Amino acid sequence: MDKETIRQIKSDFFALRNGVIADKLRSAGCPYKIIFGLTVPQIESVAAKHEPSAGLAETLWANDSTRESRLMATMVFPVSEFSVDKAKKWIADADTVELVDMLCFRLVRNVEGVEQLAFSLAGEEPTRYAGLRLLMNLLVVRKLADVEKAKGVASQWAEGGDAVARVARQIKEEIEWCF
């Protein structure tokens, strides 16, 4: 990946920065060293200036100190080139709920074998949120074959107030409402 492209992306991030949002993210515990405070639509506008590229996405993903770089990586990785193995690696490396949400929505839900992957991820503590988020994504777009299994998995984790419990309750409610 050429340095000029990365420099231009960082320049675009800087031009769109929002200190109020960045400060709120920091005070909420966002783990990144560099937070420009861009909204998702702003990051999408920067991403739209670039052709989808696995190389660019990998470079942005590797910049794990910058929130916007990691989010943009999910926007520029070509969906057709994203694999189950890449999904497992990136999910294991994702360090915020926001990033897992973007990763699952933009890339992982489109890989071959995603339903099996979702159930597998939901069974493991460090990746449970990602697995449940994938199940929810598949449910909403009506691409989830084993709805009863998803309901059972969601029922196991629906108690409490954390992100896992919230998405588990969403799955249960969606199933009860639509199926």
Number of C-alpha atoms within 10 A of each C-alpha: 13 9 8 9 12 15 11 12 21 17 12 16 20 14 11 16 17 15 13 11 15 19 15 12 16 16 10 9 10 18 16 15 10 15 23 22 23 20 14 13 9 16 20 15 12 18 20 13 10 13 11 17 17 18 15 20 22 16 17 24 23 14 14 18 14 18 25 26 25 23 23 25 26 27 22 24 22 17 18 10 11 16 17 16 11 13 19 16 11 17 22 14 14 19 16 14 15 12 22 25 18 18 25 25 17 16 20 29 25 17 18 13 12 22 20 13 21 25 19 14 22 24 14 12 9 12 19 20 27 29 27 30 27 29 31 26 19 21 20 14 9 11 14 18 11 12 18 13 12 23 19 12 20 24 15 10 19 19 13 10 8 11 15 24 19 17 21 27 19 17 26 20 13 15 17 10 8 9 9
